[in-house]
Amino acid sequence: MTLAPRRAKLAAIALTGVGALTLAACSSGGDGNATASGSTGTSGSTSTEFTYLGQTQNTTIISTLESLGSGACSAEQASTPLVSDAIDGTTWDQQLQVLAGSDALSNMSMAAGTPSLMKDFIDAGKVLDLTDAFAQLGMTDPVLPAAEATLKQLYQTDDLYALPTEYNIEGFWYNKALFDQAGVTVPTTWSELVDAAAKLDAAGIQPFIAAGSDGWPVTRLVGDYILRDLGADALQKVADGSAKLTDPEYVAGADAVAALGQAGYFGPAAGSIDYNTAMNQFLTGGGAMFYMGSWALANFNDPEQDQIGVDNIGYFAFPEVEGGKGSISETPANAGIPVMFTTANYTDDIGAWVKCIAENYGNVALAESGQVTGFTITETPADQSDLTTMVQDQIANATGSILWFEAAFTSEGTTVSQTNGGGLATGSLSGADFMALVQTANEG
């Protein structure tokens, strides 16, 4: 799925017709604009309000928008007030489809959770071409190159169609003290990672922590191994039909992760650990390595949660696979929760909001929420942690990015993958069986 998995899982479930019709009928996206226009505002076109639709599970975006409205975007707020609404994330994509079908999307909303649905919106002309809009608004480089490249890769477009309210690199976060205790150095190859896990285990330290019940933190490892081994285009080949997950060279990636599970390196109850439990386990010293996205900085920088200390947390990139075609310089990344703007009812006033958000959102989100975004930052908080600065530097200097295991899968393939990922961590599911399940789901 497009959204980086968060504290609450946003699993898709069946949409009830009543809820969909209610949203379509009461959406302010189609009613608050006095003059409608195309992909860029026409001279003199105005709107009476700027509408935003988000998910109830996410409060960061709307709180940042409200702060912008009372600060950097106060002029836009005064002329075209922000009006927001939220719906439950479990029916997000279905609700967006209903709204899009009625041209009732809000001026701004969280993007579709499934990349293929977002592509449908783009192909149908429902979503604003931001590359064109930025040019019309006289803007230059408000989005970091790595973040822009990731979004274009995700939606397979030449132009930019969403903004990165987060930009997350992924990799292994590790407990420096536990590494020292076991005499372990930071691994740069898969063999070194396996050797480090064996040393930690021998020292009575759980090598890896993962939310096995959620599945995706484990399947991330499978995808990264494949991309390091077979090259950055390996999973796109599966999506294109020129390769299958059941091909031996792909199964090898799942087998490598399953071997860690069979060795007990994820702990005795890996299949029952959820996201919050895994985070707490790492931050209380319950394990040495934790594969996670940089959105976890909010937890790491919170002294009430982080009992091991932010200065005791290190980071290393997913290691290279010996003889593989991929490079350790290719950073697993995602745009977290992108936001899109609708072409329907786009006016000069909405364009002013787009400009102000693109130029200021990153600074406010970083200062108020500690959120690293994909926007160019012009103001750095004085109390920012070294770990946050490291992540920003990593993003700024990234030479390339790669997407996660399920990024190009079907919705069914994603569900089956994440439902069964925990079986690899417990050693109860072989790599071959796992890949067969996911391949069948993708073809269904």
Disulfide bonds with the S-S distance in Angstrom:
Cys73-Cys356 2.03
